[in-house]
Amino acid sequence: MATPLFIFYRSPLCRFYALPIFHRNFHTGDLPFKIPAPIKRSSTDILQAMADTVKTDETAPHFAYIDDTATIPTTTLQRKNYLLAKEFGRRTALRLVEEWPTLFMLDRDQPRLAVFRPQKPLNPELVEPTEQNLLHMITTKQVVDAIKLYQRMGENAENIEIITKMELFKLLCYYNEENIPLDEIEWAATRIYFAEEEIRNNEWKGLKADIPCLAEQLFNKLPKTEETYSYLICGLCKFPTIYSLTQAKILYKEMISAGFTPFEDVFNLIIKNEVTLDENAKFDLKFWLQEMSKFNVRPSVTTFNYIFQSLAKNTNLEENSEKDLTNMASSDTHFIDTKKDPLKDEALNLWKSAKMFINEMKALNIEPSLIIYAKILELSPGDISYRIALLNEILTNLEEKLFNGKEIKNTNFDDHTFFLNSMSIASIAQSENLLDRTLEIYNDRNNRVKIVNARDEIRFFENYLLAKLRCLSLNNFFLVYKKFVPNIIPLTTTIFGTINNQINKRKPGEFCWPLLKRLTENFVNSRCAYLDKLGFSMIEQLREVRPNQHLSIEEAKEYFKLCERLINVIEEIDARREYMEQKRRKEEGILAEEEELNIAAVKEENIKNELVEENVLSNEFYVEDKRLF
């Protein structure tokens, strides 16, 4: 029989009141520690903390080249082939997914990323000519296909909504009725190595035919607004010809008379092409800034980019100076200062204009971009001391900007020229301070401007490396050399030749075996070994080493192995050349007698090479106790 107490304990009421009693904390004193409040962190804070602790390995190659140690490319050609091979492999995989999407239907990954499920581009000759398909082609920037589909629509094209027509009109104005250029595609290696070689039509399409191009036809059909006027003027100025710039001036005057306000890009491209409203008037930058002020269009850093690029154009400077000198010589007056130099006067006027526009930027609270700094250095007086002081001030401004956590943004395609100009000035001045500061700013994480072109990147680091060679001793330069070569910059003929000359000049006072050893190893692995003149120079450097005077026992062992390796590589290259030459001669049908004479000459050359090899590894490198080796 259940007692009343048992019933009370089994009841929910007892369990309800009992929980606070059983779980009560009887500690009433202060805790010996303080629990901090939780810190709000993002999902990448741990990775950022690790990156800040570990720092960047400046001696490592670019992440695009990192792979198995044996496959990391060390020459310019190897880097190009490596990047293109990786990229073409990815592009092939994406093409397979586009062609056979059913093979990947069972993939249920979440979230579903569209980039891994590419869709095959629409074929304008097979798809239905509908507005939806046309809009899809416009969105994916299939410019030529969008034109074909629009033409297929025929009379139905008139029923397309104005918004779709406007999007097509913008696309045609921006790309001149051609597909997007290679420098705008998503594939980095193709952009780097093929964008400059691409042949594109830089003339407005309206000039090629008797009838207006499709962009001009759409402009006539669309409502006349400041947007339609601005986009067409931008397209006409982006692909400049006499016809297109004349049309741009006509349209500009039309929209002004209609009471429309031009977009900022209109003024930017007009300044870039140095357009004047009056044919007889001289192009004036101040006039267009006054026009922008009149229409309350605030100039941006892009506007001043084009202004300083316009100032830096000195293509007609010599022609103008010759005309001035001719006029002075033909003048009747004898009050002529024959010592006056028109070139210097023009350069001083340009520098004064540049300083005026710098003050204008300060008044508008616009920070200069790197392309503006580059043009300022170009426009400044040619005195190297003046440019050094100017560069020092520019670097101070950039360092202060980075110290405050601000980014150096990419505002122009040619922003990277600042680093090339800065490194050139620092190299000429042989200033370690300017060299290191320029490189530090370039490598900063908040710097978004990088040198993309492979040749320019090599030139940038090449200038730094060779300038350091002139400033440092060979032992200290070796630390810099192994940091850059060959992971960051390949061993070029310029680098090898300059280092070789410096080693010869500093003999016998300075000798650095680690540098010579590293230089020889890089020489063997680079394309410099294919040049006979450089190979002879490398052998001569090793011939002049005295193991018993300059090297320790272990270093002497390394020396003899290095000599043998160098000679083997040179012999292998010569044998390859001989084989290719014989193959070419056979293909050209050279007589057997001539081949025998050539073979005899080659044998004589081999005998000479054997004598050279014996000389290298002979008593000229006498070591007191050869048993140690």
C-alpha positions in Angstrom: 0.0 0.0 0.0 1.4 3.3 -1.1 2.0 5.9 1.7 1.1 9.5 1.2 4.8 10.5 1.2 5.6 8.0 -1.5 2.7 9.4 -3.6 4.1 12.9 -3.1 7.6 12.0 -4.3 6.2 10.3 -7.4 4.1 13.2 -8.3 5.2 15.9 -10.9 4.7 18.6 -8.2 7.5 17.1 -6.1 9.9 16.9 -9.1 9.0 20.6 -10.0 9.9 21.9 -6.6 12.9 19.5 -6.0 15.0 20.5 -9.0 16.1 24.0 -7.7 17.0 22.4 -4.4 19.1 19.6 -5.9 20.9 21.9 -8.4 21.4 24.8 -6.0 24.9 26.3 -5.8 25.7 26.6 -2.1 29.0 28.7 -2.8 28.3 32.2 -1.6 31.8 33.7 -1.7 33.6 35.4 -4.6 35.1 33.3 -7.3 38.9 33.2 -7.4 38.8 34.0 -11.1 36.8 36.2 -13.4 35.1 34.8 -16.5 35.6 37.2 -19.4 32.9 38.1 -21.7 32.8 36.2 -25.0 34.6 38.0 -27.9 32.8 38.2 -31.1 34.9 36.7 -33.9 34.4 36.0 -37.5 34.9 32.7 -39.2 38.3 33.7 -40.6 39.8 35.3 -37.4 41.8 32.2 -36.6 43.3 32.0 -40.1 44.1 35.7 -39.9 45.8 35.2 -36.5 47.9 32.3 -37.9 48.8 34.4 -41.0 49.9 37.3 -38.8 52.0 35.0 -36.7 53.7 33.0 -39.4 54.0 35.9 -41.8 54.7 35.6 -45.5 57.6 33.5 -46.8 59.2 36.0 -49.2 61.6 33.3 -50.5 58.8 31.0 -51.6 57.6 31.0 -55.3 54.2 32.4 -56.3 51.4 30.2 -55.0 50.4 29.4 -58.6 53.7 27.6 -59.1 53.8 25.7 -55.8 53.7 21.9 -56.5 56.2 19.1 -56.2 59.6 20.5 -55.6 60.9 19.0 -58.8 58.2 20.6 -60.9 58.4 24.2 -59.6 59.3 26.2 -62.7 62.5 28.4 -62.5 62.6 30.0 -66.0 60.2 32.3 -67.8 59.3 29.8 -70.4 58.7 27.1 -67.8 56.4 29.4 -65.8 54.4 30.2 -68.9 54.0 26.6 -69.9 53.2 25.5 -66.3 50.5 28.1 -65.8 48.9 27.6 -69.2 48.9 23.8 -68.7 47.2 24.0 -65.3 44.6 26.5 -66.7 43.9 24.6 -69.9 43.3 21.5 -67.7 40.7 23.3 -65.7 39.1 24.7 -68.8 39.0 21.3 -70.4 37.2 19.9 -67.3 34.7 22.7 -67.4 34.1 22.1 -71.1 33.4 18.4 -70.3 30.9 19.4 -67.7 29.2 21.7 -70.2 29.0 19.0 -72.9 27.9 16.1 -70.7 26.1 17.5 -67.7 24.2 14.2 -67.1 27.5 12.6 -65.9 27.3 14.9 -62.8 23.6 14.7 -62.1 24.1 12.6 -58.9 26.1 15.3 -57.3 24.1 16.5 -54.3 26.7 18.8 -52.7 25.2 21.7 -50.7 25.5 24.6 -51.1 25.2 24.1 -54.8 27.8 26.3 -56.4 27.0 27.5 -59.9 30.7 27.8 -60.8 31.1 24.1 -60.6 27.9 23.5 -62.7 28.7 25.6 -65.8 26.0 25.8 -68.5 26.9 25.5 -72.2 26.6 28.9 -73.9 23.4 29.4 -75.9 23.8 28.9 -79.7 22.0 31.9 -81.4 21.3 29.8 -84.5 19.6 27.0 -82.5 17.8 28.6 -79.6 14.4 30.2 -79.9 14.6 33.9 -80.7 13.0 35.1 -77.5 13.6 38.1 -75.2 14.5 35.8 -72.3 17.3 34.1 -74.3 18.5 37.5 -75.6 18.7 38.8 -72.0 20.6 35.7 -70.9 23.2 36.3 -73.7 23.5 40.0 -72.6 24.0 38.9 -69.0 26.7 36.4 -69.9 28.4 39.0 -72.3 28.0 36.9 -75.4 28.1 40.1 -77.5 28.3 38.6 -81.1 25.7 35.9 -80.3 23.4 38.5 -78.8 23.6 40.5 -82.1 22.8 37.4 -84.2 19.8 36.5 -82.0 18.5 40.1 -82.1 18.8 40.0 -85.9 17.0 36.7 -86.0 14.1 38.1 -84.1 13.3 40.4 -87.0 10.0 42.2 -86.6 9.6 40.7 -83.1 12.6 42.8 -82.0 10.4 45.8 -82.1 8.2 44.3 -79.3 11.1 43.9 -76.9 10.9 45.8 -73.7 12.8 49.1 -73.4 14.8 47.7 -70.5 16.2 44.8 -72.6 17.0 47.1 -75.5 18.8 49.4 -73.1 20.9 46.6 -71.8 21.8 45.5 -75.3 22.6 49.1 -76.2 25.0 49.4 -73.2 26.7 46.1 -74.1 27.2 47.2 -77.8 28.6 50.6 -76.8 31.0 49.2 -74.3 32.4 46.4 -76.5 32.0 47.9 -80.0 29.8 44.9 -81.1 32.7 42.4 -80.4 33.2 39.7 -77.8 34.9 40.7 -74.6 38.7 41.1 -74.9 41.1 38.6 -73.3 42.1 41.1 -70.6 38.6 40.8 -69.1 38.1 37.1 -69.1 38.3 35.1 -65.9 41.3 33.0 -66.8 44.5 34.6 -65.4 47.2 32.8 -67.5 45.4 33.7 -70.7 45.1 37.3 -69.6 48.8 37.5 -68.7 50.3 35.9 -71.8 47.8 36.5 -74.6 46.0 39.7 -73.9 48.7 41.9 -75.3 49.0 39.8 -78.4 45.3 39.9 -79.2 44.4 41.8 -82.4 41.2 43.7 -81.9 39.3 46.3 -83.8 39.9 49.7 -82.1 37.8 51.7 -84.5 34.2 52.4 -84.0 32.0 50.0 -86.1 29.9 52.9 -87.5 32.8 53.9 -89.7 33.1 50.5 -91.4 29.6 50.5 -93.1 27.5 52.9 -95.1 24.6 52.4 -92.6 24.8 53.1 -88.9 26.0 50.3 -86.6 23.5 48.5 -84.4 24.4 50.6 -81.4 23.5 53.8 -83.3 20.3 52.2 -84.6 19.2 51.3 -81.1 20.1 54.8 -80.0 17.6 56.2 -82.6 14.9 53.8 -81.4 15.4 54.4 -77.6 14.0 57.4 -75.7 16.6 60.3 -75.7 17.8 60.6 -72.1 21.1 61.6 -70.5 21.8 57.9 -70.1 21.5 57.0 -73.7 23.4 60.1 -74.8 26.2 59.4 -72.3 26.6 55.7 -73.2 26.8 56.4 -76.9 29.3 59.2 -76.4 31.4 56.9 -74.2 31.4 54.2 -76.8 32.4 56.7 -79.6 35.3 58.0 -77.4 36.4 54.5 -76.3 37.0 53.5 -79.9 38.3 56.7 -81.3 38.4 57.6 -85.0 37.9 60.9 -86.8 34.3 59.9 -87.4 33.5 58.7 -83.9 35.1 61.8 -82.2 33.2 64.1 -84.5 29.9 62.3 -83.7 30.8 62.5 -80.0 31.1 66.3 -80.2 27.8 66.5 -82.1 26.0 64.4 -79.6 27.5 66.3 -76.7 26.2 69.6 -78.0 22.8 68.0 -78.6 22.4 66.7 -75.1 23.6 70.0 -73.6 21.1 71.9 -75.7 18.4 69.5 -74.6 19.1 70.2 -71.0 20.7 66.9 -70.1 23.7 66.4 -67.7 26.5 64.2 -69.1 27.8 61.4 -66.9 31.3 61.6 -65.4 32.6 59.0 -67.8 31.7 61.3 -70.7 34.1 63.9 -69.4 36.7 61.3 -68.5 36.9 59.9 -72.0 36.7 63.3 -73.7 39.7 64.3 -71.6 41.5 61.1 -72.5 41.0 61.7 -76.3 41.7 65.4 -76.0 38.5 66.4 -77.7 37.7 70.1 -78.3 34.3 71.5 -79.1 35.8 74.1 -81.4 38.0 72.7 -84.2 40.2 75.7 -84.2 40.7 75.8 -80.4 43.5 74.2 -78.6 42.7 71.4 -76.1 42.4 72.8 -72.6 42.1 70.7 -69.5 40.8 73.6 -67.4 37.9 74.1 -69.8 36.6 70.6 -69.2 37.0 70.9 -65.4 34.9 74.1 -65.7 32.3 72.2 -67.7 32.1 69.6 -65.0 31.7 72.3 -62.4 29.0 74.0 -64.5 26.9 70.8 -64.5 27.7 69.9 -60.9 29.6 66.7 -61.9 32.2 66.0 -59.3 35.5 64.7 -60.7 36.8 61.5 -59.3 40.3 60.0 -59.1 39.6 58.5 -62.6 39.2 62.0 -64.0 42.6 63.0 -62.7 44.1 59.8 -63.9 43.2 60.9 -67.5 44.3 64.5 -66.8 47.8 63.4 -65.7 48.1 60.9 -68.5 47.2 63.7 -70.9 49.9 65.9 -69.4 52.5 63.2 -69.8 51.9 62.8 -73.5 55.0 64.5 -75.1 54.7 62.9 -78.5 54.4 66.2 -80.3 56.8 68.1 -78.1 59.8 67.8 -80.4 57.7 68.8 -83.5 56.4 71.9 -81.7 59.9 72.8 -80.6 61.1 72.5 -84.2 58.3 74.7 -85.4 59.1 77.3 -82.8 62.8 77.3 -83.7 61.8 77.7 -87.4 59.5 80.6 -86.6 62.2 82.3 -84.5 64.8 81.9 -87.3 62.4 83.3 -90.0 61.4 86.3 -87.8 62.6 89.8 -88.7 63.2 90.8 -85.1 66.6 90.5 -83.6 65.4 90.5 -80.0 65.6 86.7 -79.7 67.1 84.9 -76.9 69.0 82.2 -78.7 69.7 80.4 -75.4 66.1 79.7 -74.7 65.2 76.1 -75.0 61.5 75.4 -76.0 61.7 71.8 -74.8 62.7 73.0 -71.3 60.0 75.7 -71.3 57.3 73.2 -72.3 58.5 70.8 -69.6 58.4 73.5 -67.0 54.9 74.5 -68.1 53.7 70.9 -67.8 55.2 70.6 -64.4 53.4 73.8 -63.3 50.2 72.4 -64.6 50.7 69.2 -62.8 51.2 71.0 -59.5 48.1 73.0 -60.1 46.0 69.9 -60.6 47.6 68.4 -57.5 46.3 71.3 -55.5 42.9 70.9 -57.2 42.8 67.3 -55.9 43.7 68.4 -52.4 40.8 70.9 -52.5 38.4 68.2 -53.6 39.8 65.8 -50.9 40.8 63.2 -53.6 43.8 61.0 -52.8 46.2 60.5 -55.7 46.3 57.0 -57.3 49.6 55.2 -58.2 49.3 56.2 -61.8 49.1 59.8 -60.8 52.2 59.4 -58.7 53.9 57.7 -61.6 53.1 60.6 -64.0 54.2 63.1 -61.4 57.6 61.5 -61.3 57.7 61.6 -65.1 56.7 65.2 -65.3 59.0 66.4 -62.6 62.3 68.1 -63.5 65.0 65.7 -64.7 67.4 66.5 -61.9 67.9 63.2 -60.1 68.2 64.8 -56.7 64.9 66.5 -57.2 63.2 63.2 -58.2 64.7 61.4 -55.2 63.3 64.0 -52.8 59.9 63.8 -54.6 59.9 60.0 -54.5 60.8 60.1 -50.8 57.8 62.3 -50.1 55.5 60.0 -52.1 56.7 56.9 -50.3 56.1 58.6 -47.0 52.5 59.3 -48.0 52.0 55.7 -49.0 53.6 54.3 -45.8 51.4 56.6 -43.7 48.3 55.4 -45.6 49.2 51.7 -45.1 50.0 52.3 -41.4 46.5 53.7 -40.9 45.1 50.5 -42.3 43.9 51.9 -45.6 44.3 50.1 -48.9 46.2 51.1 -52.0 43.4 50.5 -54.5 43.8 49.7 -58.2 42.2 52.5 -60.1 43.8 52.2 -63.5 45.3 49.5 -65.7 48.7 51.2 -65.6 48.8 51.8 -61.8 51.7 49.3 -61.5 54.0 51.7 -63.5 54.6 53.6 -60.3 56.5 50.7 -58.8 58.6 50.4 -62.0 59.4 54.1 -62.0 60.1 54.2 -58.3 62.4 51.2 -58.5 64.2 52.7 -61.5 64.9 56.0 -59.6 66.0 54.2 -56.5 68.3 52.0 -58.6 69.9 55.0 -60.4 70.3 56.7 -57.0 71.7 53.5 -55.5 69.7 54.2 -52.3 69.1 51.2 -50.2 66.5 53.1 -48.2 64.4 53.9 -51.3 64.8 50.3 -52.6 63.7 48.6 -49.5 60.8 51.0 -48.9 59.5 50.6 -52.4 59.6 46.8 -52.1 58.0 46.9 -48.6 55.1 48.9 -49.9 54.7 46.6 -52.9 54.6 43.5 -50.7 52.3 45.0 -48.2 49.0 43.1 -47.7 46.9 46.2 -48.1 48.5 47.0 -51.5 46.1 45.8 -54.2 48.2 46.9 -57.1 50.5 44.2 -58.5 52.6 43.9 -61.6 50.8 41.3 -63.7 52.9 41.4 -66.9 55.7 38.8 -66.6 58.3 41.0 -68.3 57.6 44.0 -66.1 57.7 41.8 -63.0 61.1 40.5 -63.9 62.3 44.1 -64.7 61.1 45.3 -61.3 62.9 42.6 -59.2 65.9 42.8 -61.6 66.4 46.5 -60.9 66.1 45.8 -57.1 68.5 42.9 -57.2 71.2 44.6 -59.3 70.9 47.9 -57.3 71.5 45.9 -54.1 74.5 44.3 -55.7 76.1 47.7 -56.2 75.3 48.7 -52.6 76.3 45.6 -50.6 79.3 43.4 -50.2 79.2 40.0 -51.9 78.5 38.1 -48.7 75.6 40.4 -47.8 74.3 40.3 -51.4 74.3 36.5 -51.3 71.5 36.7 -48.7 69.4 38.9 -51.0 70.2 36.8 -54.0 69.1 33.5 -52.6 65.9 35.1 -51.4 64.9 36.1 -55.0 66.6 33.7 -57.4 65.1 31.5 -58.8 61.8 31.3 -57.0 60.7 34.9 -57.4 62.7 35.9 -60.4 64.5 33.5 -62.9 68.2 33.9 -63.6 68.3 36.1 -66.7 71.2 37.0 -68.9 71.3 40.5 -67.4 71.4 39.3 -63.8 74.1 36.7 -64.6 76.2 39.1 -66.6 76.1 41.9 -64.0 76.9 39.6 -61.1 79.8 38.0 -63.1 81.2 41.5 -63.9 80.9 42.6 -60.2 82.7 39.4 -59.1 85.6 40.1 -61.5 85.8 43.8 -60.4 86.0 42.9 -56.7 88.8 40.3 -57.1 91.0 39.6 -55.3 89.7 41.6 -52.3 86.3 39.9 -52.1 85.5 36.3 -52.6 82.2 34.6 -51.7 82.1 30.9 -52.4 78.4 30.5 -51.4 77.4 33.1 -54.0 79.5 31.6 -56.7 78.2 28.1 -55.9 74.6 29.2 -56.0 75.2 31.2 -59.2 76.6 28.1 -60.9 73.8 25.9 -59.8 71.2 28.4 -61.1 73.2 28.8 -64.3 73.1 25.1 -64.9 69.3 25.0 -64.4 68.6 28.1 -66.5 68.5 28.8 -70.2 71.7 30.9 -69.8 73.7 27.6 -70.2 72.6 27.5 -73.8 74.6 30.6 -74.6 78.2 29.8 -75.4 79.6 33.2 -74.3 78.0 32.9 -70.8 79.1 29.3 -70.5 82.7 30.3 -71.1 82.4 33.1 -68.5 81.0 30.6 -66.0 83.9 28.2 -66.6 86.4 31.0 -66.3 85.0 32.0 -62.9 85.5 28.4 -61.6 88.9 28.1 -63.2 90.2 31.0 -61.1 89.1 29.4 -57.8 92.0 27.9 -55.8 90.5 25.2 -53.5 93.6 25.1 -51.2 93.4 28.9 -50.7 89.8 29.8 -50.8 87.8 26.7 -49.7 87.5 24.3 -46.8 87.7 20.6 -47.3 83.9 20.2 -47.7 83.7 23.2 -49.9 86.5 21.8 -52.1 84.5 18.6 -52.6 81.5 20.6 -53.6 83.7 22.6 -56.0 84.9 19.6 -57.9 81.4 18.1 -58.2 80.1 21.5 -59.4 82.8 21.7 -62.1 82.1 18.2 -63.3 78.3 18.9 -63.4 78.8 22.2 -65.3 81.0 20.5 -68.0 78.6 17.6 -68.3 75.7 20.0 -69.0 77.7 22.0 -71.5 78.7 18.7 -73.3 75.1 17.6 -73.3 74.0 20.8 -74.9 76.7 20.6 -77.5 75.7 17.0 -78.3 72.1 18.1 -78.7 73.1 20.9 -81.0 75.2 18.6 -83.1 72.3 16.1 -83.4 69.9 18.8 -84.5 72.3 20.2 -87.0 72.9 16.8 -88.6 69.2 16.2 -88.7 68.7 19.5 -90.4 71.5 18.9 -92.9 70.0 15.5 -93.8 66.6 17.0 -94.4 68.2 19.6 -96.7 70.0 16.9 -98.7 73.7 17.8 -97.9 76.2 15.4 -99.5 77.8 12.7 -97.5 81.3 14.1 -98.1 80.4 17.3 -96.4 78.9 15.4 -93.5 82.2 13.6 -93.1 84.1 16.9 -93.0 81.7 18.2 -90.4 82.1 15.1 -88.3 85.9 15.5 -88.4 85.6 19.1 -87.3 83.3 18.1 -84.5 85.8 15.5 -83.3 88.5 18.1 -83.2 86.2 20.3 -81.2 85.5 17.5 -78.8 89.2 16.9 -78.3 89.6 20.6 -77.4 86.7 20.3 -74.9 88.4 17.3 -73.3 91.6 19.3 -72.9 89.6 22.1 -71.3 88.0 19.5 -68.9 91.3 18.1 -68.0 92.6 21.6 -67.4 89.7 22.4 -65.1 90.2 19.3 -63.0 94.0 19.2 -63.2 96.9 20.5 -61.2 95.7 24.0 -61.7 93.4 23.3 -58.8 96.1 21.6 -56.8 95.2 20.6 -53.3 98.0 19.8 -50.8 96.5 16.5 -49.7 94.3 15.0 -52.4 93.6 11.9 -50.2 91.2 14.1 -48.2 89.0 14.4 -51.3 
